[in-house]
């Protein structure tokens, strides 16, 4: 079905000249383009509007492109992402493909970039479902990750954005141990510098809300010296 309005593309690039060139060419292709020059700015753009695709540079001030995408995914955003990067290591390419939807190395051919963006936009209405559904049930508990609402054995209350991000991360990796370092990186970010005790306090609050016996948890398990594991 043809879109009634111009497809919306988020362009995130800190190099001003390249950002201007890419914006001009995307607009000539018929896209409505929103730009950002830093990682935090990109995350705010994703929070504030729906996009059909995002072109996201990896090396950004404030927060790298991989982290921007990871945080957005934990917040429920499913915008198809094309990473631009000068990094050539296999580990970076693999991380880009696991985190986003496509990966293009710098320097790149402009026509190839436009074709890749067009493919992402064409797929935007057929996005795969989020790794974690909007509503999750475990035991007698129910969490609405979109409405930020939870009903557990300990009562009902509104969740904070960070609590929702932490829940998404743990539920997405249900049955697996998620390290404290990964939690700090993906949920808080390296620029915030919380202590691991901060995570412990969140887990304690989850246990009070969701566990029949918080002293003997069955859903939010501590793995000594490593991190936490969520179990349905």
NORRA-V774525 format. One record per residue. RES is the residue in one letter. PSI is psi in whole degrees, -180 to 180 (NA if undefined). OMEGA is omega in radians with two decimals (none if undefined). D_LAST is the distance of its C-alpha to the last C-alpha in Angstrom with 2 decimals. Layout:
<<RES PSI OMEGA D_LAST> <RES PSI OMEGA D_LAST>>
//
This chain:
<<X 133 -3.11 39.03> <X 139 -3.13 41.17> <X 141 -3.13 39.91> <X -26 3.14 42.01> <X 169 3.12 41.93> <X 139 3.04 42.14> <X 141 -3.10 38.94> <X 127 -3.13 37.65> <X 132 3.01 37.27> <X 124 3.14 36.25> <X 119 -3.11 38.43> <X 110 -3.09 37.61> <X 128 -3.08 40.35> <X -19 3.11 42.05> <X 114 -2.98 45.31> <X -45 -3.11 47.39> <X -44 3.13 49.69> <X -39 3.12 46.96> <X -43 3.13 44.96> <X -44 -3.12 48.13> <X -45 -3.12 48.89> <X -40 3.12 45.45> <X -46 -3.14 45.35> <X -46 -3.10 48.80> <X -36 3.09 47.97> <X -40 3.12 44.72> <X -36 3.09 46.63> <X -25 3.10 49.36> <X -2 3.07 46.77> <X 14 3.14 45.96> <X 149 2.95 42.81> <X 117 -2.98 42.28> <X 130 2.98 41.53> <X 137 -3.07 39.95> <X 160 3.03 40.36> <X 153 -3.08 38.96> <X -9 3.14 40.30> <X 164 3.12 37.63> <X -51 3.12 33.91> <X -38 3.11 33.28> <X -40 3.12 35.55> <X -42 -3.14 33.66> <X -39 3.10 30.34> <X -38 3.10 32.15> <X -43 -3.14 33.63> <X -34 3.12 30.28> <X -27 -2.99 29.01> <X -10 -3.08 32.20> <X 163 3.08 32.71> <X 132 3.12 31.45> <X 152 3.09 32.83> <X -20 3.09 33.26> <X 158 3.07 33.25> <X 134 3.01 33.52> <X 113 -2.91 35.85> <X 113 3.05 34.56> <X 147 -3.12 36.58> <X -46 -3.09 34.69> <X 96 -3.09 37.17> <X 150 3.04 37.20> <X 143 3.03 38.34> <X -40 -3.11 35.82> <X 128 -3.10 32.67> <X 161 -3.05 32.58> <X -36 3.10 31.63> <X -45 -3.12 28.54> <X -39 3.09 27.13> <X -48 -3.10 28.21> <X -42 3.14 26.30> <X -43 3.13 23.11> <X -43 3.13 23.26> <X -40 3.12 24.09> <X -39 3.12 21.15> <X -23 3.10 18.78> <X 2 3.07 20.69> <X 2 -3.13 20.15> <X 135 -3.11 23.59> <X 23 3.13 24.08> <X 127 3.07 27.82> <X 133 -3.03 29.01> <X 132 2.97 30.34> <X 117 3.10 33.32> <X 138 2.98 33.67> <X 129 -3.10 37.22> <X 146 3.04 37.82> <X -6 3.11 40.64> <X 132 -3.08 38.26> <X -5 -3.12 38.87> <X 145 -3.13 36.71> <X -38 -3.13 34.36> <X -37 3.13 31.41> <X -40 3.12 32.17> <X -42 3.14 32.50> <X -43 3.13 29.19> <X -39 3.12 27.43> <X -43 -3.13 29.24> <X -31 3.10 28.16> <X -35 -3.07 24.49> <X -45 -3.11 24.51> <X -151 -3.07 26.94> <X -22 -3.13 28.53> <X 166 -3.02 31.95> <X 131 3.13 34.02> <X 125 -3.11 37.80> <X 151 3.04 39.86> <X 143 -0.09 42.75> <X 156 -3.07 45.55> <X 162 3.07 44.71> <X 129 -3.06 46.75> <X -40 -3.13 46.67> <X -39 3.12 46.81> <X -43 3.11 43.79> <X -44 -3.13 41.79> <X -38 3.12 42.86> <X -39 3.13 41.83> <X -41 3.09 38.36> <X -44 -3.14 37.94> <X -39 3.13 39.21> <X -39 3.11 36.65> <X -42 3.13 33.77> <X -41 -3.14 35.25> <X -30 -3.13 35.68> <X -6 -2.98 32.00> <X -30 3.12 30.89> <X -5 3.12 30.69> <X 38 -3.11 28.56> <X 142 3.08 25.94> <X 152 3.12 22.75> <X 154 3.11 19.73> <X 151 3.13 17.81> <X -30 3.11 15.14> <X 126 3.13 12.80> <X 162 -3.11 13.76> <X -34 3.11 15.61> <X 129 -3.08 13.48> <X 134 3.08 9.71> <X 137 3.04 8.16> <X 125 -3.02 5.23> <X -137 3.11 7.10> <X 9 -3.04 10.62> <X 151 3.05 10.15> <X 135 3.13 11.43> <X 130 3.02 12.54> <X 105 -3.04 15.54> <X -11 3.09 15.97> <X -43 3.13 19.49> <X -8 -3.14 20.79> <X 39 -3.12 19.28> <X 144 3.13 18.27> <X 140 3.01 15.50> <X 117 -3.12 15.35> <X -177 3.13 13.59> <X -21 3.13 14.71> <X 7 3.12 17.14> <X -164 -3.14 18.72> <X 143 3.08 19.03> <X 166 3.08 20.31> <X 137 3.14 21.06> <X 152 3.03 19.31> <X 164 3.13 21.52> <X -40 -3.13 21.62> <X -36 3.07 20.63> <X -41 3.12 17.55> <X -42 3.12 16.53> <X -42 3.13 17.43> <X -41 3.09 15.42> <X -44 3.12 12.23> <X -45 -3.11 13.10> <X -47 -3.12 13.79> <X -42 -3.12 10.69> <X -38 3.10 8.40> <X -32 -3.13 11.17> <X 34 -3.12 10.93> <X 133 -3.13 7.28> <X -7 3.13 8.16> <X 153 3.07 11.55> <X 127 3.06 13.67> <X 121 -3.05 15.12> <X 155 3.07 18.53> <X -38 -3.14 20.13> <X -42 3.12 22.87> <X -40 3.12 20.77> <X -47 -3.14 19.20> <X -41 -3.10 22.76> <X -48 -3.01 24.17> <X -33 -3.07 21.88> <X -40 -3.13 21.11> <X -39 -3.09 24.38> <X 148 -3.07 26.79> <X -17 -3.10 29.42> <X -6 -3.08 31.96> <X -33 3.10 30.29> <X 51 3.02 30.18> <X 167 3.07 27.71> <X 162 3.11 27.10> <X -22 3.09 23.97> <X -30 3.09 24.23> <X -44 3.11 23.44> <X -44 -3.13 19.91> <X -40 -3.13 19.61> <X -37 3.10 20.76> <X -42 -3.13 18.13> <X -40 3.09 15.33> <X -43 3.12 17.28> <X -40 3.10 17.47> <X -42 -3.12 13.73> <X -40 3.13 13.40> <X -33 -3.10 16.33> <X -36 -2.95 14.96> <X -21 -3.03 11.35> <X 131 3.05 11.45> <X -38 3.08 13.51> <X 95 -3.08 15.23> <X -26 -3.14 15.34> <X -19 3.11 17.37> <X 72 -3.02 14.82> <X 148 3.07 11.45> <X -14 -3.12 8.24> <X -42 -3.09 6.06> <X 96 -3.01 9.17> <X 140 3.05 11.05> <X 132 3.04 14.67> <X 105 -2.97 16.29> <X 128 3.08 19.89> <X -1 -3.09 22.31> <X -65 -3.07 19.98> <X -134 -3.04 17.21> <X 157 3.09 13.53> <X 133 3.07 10.21> <X 138 3.09 6.85> <X 136 3.07 3.81> <X NA none 0.00>>
//
